[in-house]
């Protein structure tokens, strides 16, 4: 049994980057919808909750 050599990241569409190749098959509407979903996940996971008050305000 011999092993076949494969090139999984073969650039067949003459794209500048793998990301460009991934989004090339999508319409603009699909791409925007996908990006909105990703941004919601980013906001949920990475962004801290908003500050409700200024910590520098003095309350004497």
BAKE-34364 format. One record per atom (N, C-alpha, C, O): atom name; x, y, z. Coordinates in pm, 1 decimal. Atoms other than C-alpha are relative to their C-alpha. Last residue first. Layout:
// BAKE-34364
(r CA, (X, Y, Z))
...
END
This chain:
// BAKE-34364
(r N, (-20.6, -43.5, -139.1))
(r CA, (-1925.1, 6187.7, 4904.1))
(r C, (-129.3, 19.3, 71.2))
(r O, (-130.3, 55.7, 188.7))
(r N, (131.5, -7.1, -63.3))
(r CA, (-1978.3, 5985.0, 4588.3))
(r C, (19.3, 33.0, 146.3))
(r O, (21.8, -56.6, 230.7))
(r N, (-4.0, 7.5, -145.1))
(r CA, (-1671.9, 6047.2, 4377.1))
(r C, (-140.7, 15.9, 55.3))
(r O, (-215.6, 104.4, 13.8))
(r N, (93.0, -93.0, -64.3))
(r CA, (-1696.2, 5962.2, 4011.8))
(r C, (7.6, -18.4, 152.1))
(r O, (1.8, -130.0, 203.7))
(r N, (-72.0, -118.3, -45.1))
(r CA, (-1380.7, 5784.7, 3896.7))
(r C, (-92.7, 105.3, 62.4))
(r O, (-45.8, 203.5, 120.0))
(r N, (-67.9, 28.7, -125.9))
(r CA, (-1544.8, 5440.3, 3873.6))
(r C, (73.3, 121.1, 56.6))
(r O, (113.2, 118.9, 173.0))
(r N, (-140.2, -34.5, 14.2))
(r CA, (-1785.5, 5574.5, 3611.4))
(r C, (69.9, -25.7, 132.8))
(r O, (27.7, 29.5, 234.4))
(r N, (-33.2, -127.4, -61.4))
(r CA, (-2114.0, 5393.4, 3629.4))
(r C, (148.7, 26.4, -21.0))
(r O, (224.6, -65.1, -52.8))
(r N, (124.2, -68.0, -32.7))
(r CA, (-2286.5, 5112.2, 3444.3))
(r C, (24.6, 136.8, 62.2))
(r O, (-60.5, 225.4, 53.8))
(r N, (-12.4, -61.1, -132.4))
(r CA, (-1973.9, 4985.7, 3270.1))
(r C, (-125.1, 82.9, 27.1))
(r O, (-163.3, 167.2, -54.0))
(r N, (-20.9, -145.1, -3.9))
(r CA, (-2069.6, 4768.2, 2974.8))
(r C, (6.1, 50.8, 143.8))
(r O, (-57.2, -4.3, 233.8))
(r N, (127.4, -71.3, -11.1))
(r CA, (-2022.6, 4391.1, 3008.9))
(r C, (25.2, 151.0, 8.4))
(r O, (130.1, 192.8, 57.4))
(r N, (47.4, -8.3, -138.7))
(r CA, (-1689.2, 4262.3, 2882.4))
(r C, (-133.5, 73.5, 5.5))
(r O, (-169.9, 143.6, -88.9))
(r N, (14.1, -136.8, -47.9))
(r CA, (-1653.2, 4169.3, 2515.5))
(r C, (-50.7, 2.6, 144.0))
(r O, (-144.9, -68.9, 178.2))
(r N, (-121.8, -74.7, -28.8))
(r CA, (-1509.9, 3826.5, 2438.6))
(r C, (-20.5, 138.2, 60.4))
(r O, (64.5, 183.7, 137.0))
(r N, (-109.9, 70.8, -64.6))
(r CA, (-1780.0, 3559.2, 2439.2))
(r C, (108.7, 94.7, 50.8))
(r O, (156.5, 78.5, 163.0))
(r N, (45.3, 80.0, -114.2))
(r CA, (-2113.4, 3727.4, 2367.4))
(r C, (118.2, -57.3, 77.3))
(r O, (113.7, -65.2, 200.0))
(r N, (48.6, -90.9, -103.7))
(r CA, (-1968.1, 4001.6, 2146.3))
(r C, (-40.4, -78.1, 125.1))
(r O, (-17.1, -32.3, 236.9))
(r N, (-114.6, -72.8, -52.1))
(r CA, (-1767.4, 3747.2, 1946.1))
(r C, (-43.8, 91.3, 115.0))
(r O, (21.5, 95.3, 219.3))
(r N, (-75.1, 92.8, -84.3))
(r CA, (-2068.7, 3518.9, 1907.1))
(r C, (119.5, 70.0, 63.6))
(r O, (150.3, 46.8, 180.5))
(r N, (81.4, 23.9, -120.0))
(r CA, (-2276.6, 3811.2, 1782.1))
(r C, (72.7, -93.4, 95.6))
(r O, (74.6, -70.4, 216.6))
(r N, (-15.3, -116.4, -86.9))
(r CA, (-1993.0, 3908.9, 1544.7))
(r C, (-83.6, -13.6, 127.0))
(r O, (-40.6, 30.4, 233.7))
(r N, (-131.0, 7.2, -63.6))
(r CA, (-1982.8, 3557.3, 1398.9))
(r C, (21.3, 116.7, 96.1))
(r O, (79.6, 99.0, 203.0))
(r N, (4.2, 109.7, -96.8))
(r CA, (-2356.6, 3563.4, 1333.2))
(r C, (132.4, -9.5, 75.3))
(r O, (134.1, -26.0, 197.3))
(r N, (83.3, -45.1, -112.4))
(r CA, (-2330.5, 3904.4, 1167.7))
(r C, (-7.8, -106.3, 108.7))
(r O, (-1.0, -74.7, 227.4))
(r N, (-80.8, -89.7, -82.1))
(r CA, (-2039.1, 3780.0, 953.0))
(r C, (-79.6, 52.6, 120.1))
(r O, (-23.6, 68.7, 228.5))
(r N, (-95.8, 81.1, -74.4))
(r CA, (-2245.5, 3487.4, 826.0))
(r C, (83.7, 87.2, 93.2))
(r O, (109.6, 49.3, 207.4))
(r N, (74.9, 75.5, -100.6))
(r CA, (-2532.2, 3715.8, 729.9))
(r C, (94.2, -84.5, 85.6))
(r O, (78.6, -91.9, 207.4))
(r N, (39.3, -94.8, -104.7))
(r CA, (-2292.3, 3954.5, 552.9))
(r C, (-75.5, -71.3, 111.3))
(r O, (-52.6, -43.1, 228.9))
(r N, (-120.8, -38.5, -71.7))
(r CA, (-2132.8, 3668.2, 356.7))
(r C, (-32.8, 95.0, 116.1))
(r O, (20.9, 80.2, 225.8))
(r N, (-39.4, 112.3, -85.4))
(r CA, (-2469.4, 3523.7, 259.7))
(r C, (121.4, 36.2, 85.6))
(r O, (128.3, 1.2, 203.4))
(r N, (101.3, 13.0, -105.5))
(r CA, (-2588.5, 3862.4, 131.2))
(r C, (36.1, -113.5, 96.5))
(r O, (24.1, -97.8, 218.0))
(r N, (-24.3, -106.1, -97.6))
(r CA, (-2265.8, 3921.7, -62.4))
(r C, (-97.3, -11.6, 116.3))
(r O, (-59.3, 11.1, 231.2))
(r N, (50.9, -129.3, 46.6))
(r CA, (-2306.2, 3585.8, -235.4))
(r C, (28.4, 103.3, 109.2))
(r O, (61.0, 67.3, 222.4))
(r N, (117.4, -54.9, -67.6))
(r CA, (-2081.2, 3305.8, -128.6))
(r C, (-45.6, 128.4, -68.1))
(r O, (33.8, 203.3, -125.1))
(r N, (120.8, 67.7, 44.6))
(r CA, (-1846.4, 3098.8, -346.3))
(r C, (-127.2, 54.9, 60.4))
(r O, (-235.9, 8.9, 25.5))
(r N, (21.9, -23.3, 143.0))
(r CA, (-1556.6, 3341.2, -308.7))
(r C, (-130.1, -62.7, -49.3))
(r O, (-194.5, -8.1, -138.9))
(r N, (114.5, -87.5, 20.8))
(r CA, (-1580.1, 3347.0, 72.5))
(r C, (-33.8, 20.6, -147.7))
(r O, (-135.2, 83.6, -178.0))
(r N, (115.0, 51.8, -73.8))
(r CA, (-1355.3, 3046.3, 129.6))
(r C, (-125.5, 82.6, -27.8))
(r O, (-234.7, 27.4, -41.1))
(r N, (49.2, 118.9, 69.6))
(r CA, (-1110.9, 3146.7, -146.6))
(r C, (-125.8, -54.5, 67.6))
(r O, (-217.9, -100.8, 0.3))
(r N, (64.7, -47.0, 123.3))
(r CA, (-1075.2, 3493.4, 5.2))
(r C, (-57.7, -117.6, -78.5))
(r O, (-166.6, -107.1, -135.0))
(r N, (126.6, -62.1, -38.6))
(r CA, (-1007.1, 3336.8, 343.4))
(r C, (-75.6, 49.7, -122.5))
(r O, (-197.3, 33.7, -132.3))
(r N, (98.9, 104.9, -24.6))
(r CA, (-743.2, 3105.4, 194.6))
(r C, (-136.9, 57.1, 38.4))
(r O, (-240.2, 0.1, 3.3))
(r N, (-10.9, 60.6, -132.4))
(r CA, (-563.3, 3411.0, 58.3))
(r C, (-102.0, -112.6, 14.0))
(r O, (-198.2, -119.6, -62.5))
(r N, (-113.2, -56.1, -73.4))
(r CA, (-485.6, 3592.9, -267.7))
(r C, (19.4, -67.5, 135.7))
(r O, (131.0, -70.9, 187.6))
(r N, (40.4, -94.1, -103.7))
(r CA, (-712.7, 3375.2, -477.8))
(r C, (122.6, 44.9, 78.2))
(r O, (222.9, -26.1, 84.5))
(r N, (-88.4, -115.8, 8.4))
(r CA, (-598.4, 3212.2, -804.3))
(r C, (-44.4, 108.7, 98.9))
(r O, (-51.7, 226.3, 63.2))
(r N, (76.5, -112.6, 52.3))
(r CA, (-897.7, 2977.1, -802.7))
(r C, (80.6, 127.0, -14.3))
(r O, (24.7, 232.4, -44.7))
(r N, (45.5, 23.1, 136.8))
(r CA, (-702.8, 2652.0, -771.8))
(r C, (-70.6, 120.4, -60.6))
(r O, (-81.6, 129.5, -182.9))
(r N, (64.6, -124.5, 41.3))
(r CA, (-495.3, 2742.5, -466.2))
(r C, (-41.4, -12.9, -146.6))
(r O, (33.1, 25.0, -236.9))
(r N, (-34.0, -34.1, 137.1))
(r CA, (-416.6, 2398.9, -328.4))
(r C, (-81.9, 120.5, -45.3))
(r O, (-204.3, 122.0, -33.2))
(r N, (15.4, -145.0, 14.6))
(r CA, (-464.3, 2399.9, 45.1))
(r C, (38.6, 47.1, -140.1))
(r O, (90.3, 157.4, -157.6))
(r N, (131.7, -46.3, -44.1))
(r CA, (-533.0, 2026.5, 79.8))
(r C, (-22.4, 149.4, -20.1))
(r O, (-136.5, 192.8, -35.4))
(r N, (-22.6, -140.7, -33.0))
(r CA, (-233.9, 1923.5, -136.2))
(r C, (-133.7, 60.3, 42.2))
(r O, (-207.2, 110.5, -42.8))
(r N, (110.8, -90.1, 30.3))
(r CA, (-230.5, 1545.8, -148.3))
(r C, (37.7, 142.1, 41.5))
(r O, (122.7, 162.8, 128.1))
(r N, (-28.9, -135.2, -45.0))
(r CA, (46.8, 1290.7, -169.4))
(r C, (-116.8, 88.6, -42.1))
(r O, (-159.6, 86.4, -157.5))
(r N, (13.5, -102.6, 102.1))
(r CA, (-81.5, 938.3, -200.3))
(r C, (29.5, 136.9, 60.0))
(r O, (-11.5, 167.0, 172.1))
(r N, (70.9, -119.2, -44.5))
(r CA, (53.7, 675.5, 36.4))
(r C, (-3.2, 103.3, -112.3))
(r O, (98.2, 130.4, -176.6))
(r N, (-79.7, -122.7, 5.4))
(r CA, (144.7, 336.4, -95.8))
(r C, (-86.1, 119.3, 38.7))
(r O, (-208.3, 118.1, 23.9))
(r N, (84.6, -116.6, 0.0))
(r CA, (0.0, 0.0, 0.0))
(r C, (90.0, 124.0, 0.0))
(r O, (180.7, 135.6, 82.5))
END
